[in-house]
Amino acid sequence: MNIREYNEDMEERLLSEYASFSRRSRGRERDEKQCDIRTVFQRDRDRIIYSKAFRRLKHKTQVFISPEGDHYRTRLTHTLEVSQIARTIARSLRLNEDLTEAIALGHDLGHTPFGHAGERVLDRVSSFGFKHNEQSVRVVEVLEKDRKGLNLTWEVRDGIRCHTGKEMPSTLEGQVVRFADKIAYINHDIEDAIRGGIITEEDLPKECTEILGKTSSLRINNMIINIINNSYNENCIRMSPDFQESSKLLRDYMFENVYVGSVAKKEESKAELMIEKLVLYFMEKPDKLPFDTQTAIETDGIERTVLDYVAGMSDRYAVKKFQEIYVPVSW
């Protein structure tokens, strides 16, 4: 019995007409023999989970750099929370849950050490710019598996690339992840900010909490339900106008009171300086790059190779390399 074909048949019978079907995928850049058990999107999900870039997410900053305490989000826990929210929405809308999960698990693979602080530095020092969503696609297309890439399907790569920015994903599953990412980071960052004593629940704009809910769990649940109710049997993913506006106001509040200039962000300037110093050092001395990384210079050039190397670092590895280069040791 070919289980994959059976599951593909089940998709055709059970999923919405607007879903992405495994059998109709636009395929991979390199053709492969089909698995007898897993659909193409299931294989993509598994490849992402087993990738080195995915494992490194556990030591990358989500919002707060080096917080005291074990319960603050990392880039990995954020990714898992996005996946949970996205799968709930996709299942309720009868979309392809496997594709949704693969996009969600892969959407931040290219994120820098120290979160958006690191991203800002790489974007500033690079001659061609740097966006973490584009780097996430580069990770799965080029950098993983000893520069062979993961050879993911077009739909997964499209969803990863378009989870943020002006371009919308081509699939509804990708659009679900785009919403899930915002739902997760706003509400979970609120929880972390409250835990850190930066804000209280009562500080949040009343006009937002009256509509979305007065606790993070209520807001997440209400936002998920709102998306489902407004997107069911429709060829688009959307919130109602009042929820959309309230979500935007809540995001604006977080930028003003948490993401920029709060006490929790006081270490960002140090992190930015450290990332910039690492880039400039390796640009001037590419022979100091690991040997397996140096081999990419011939095809990609020094700048691209250095950016790939620094962007792939975890927070603690970046600190370690900085200390090795710039901090004197006893002898």
Secondary structure, 3 states (H helix, E strand, C coil): CCHHHHHHHHHHHHCCCCCCCHHHCCCECCCCCCCCCCCHHHHHHHHHHCCHHHHHHHHCECCCCCCCCCCCCEHHHHHHHHHHHHHHHHHHCCCCHHHHHHHHHHCCCCCCCCHHHHHHHHHHHCCCCCCHHHHHHHHHHHHHHHHCCCCCEHHHHHHHHCCCCCCCCCCHHHHHHHHHHHHHHHHHHHHHHHHCCCCCHHHCCHHHHHHHCCCHHHHHHHHHHHHHHHHCCCCCCCCCHHHHHHHHHHHHHHHHHHHCCCHHHCCHHHHHHHHHHHHHHHHHCHHHCCHHHHCCHHHHCHHHHHHHHHHCCCHHHHHHHHHHHHCCCCC
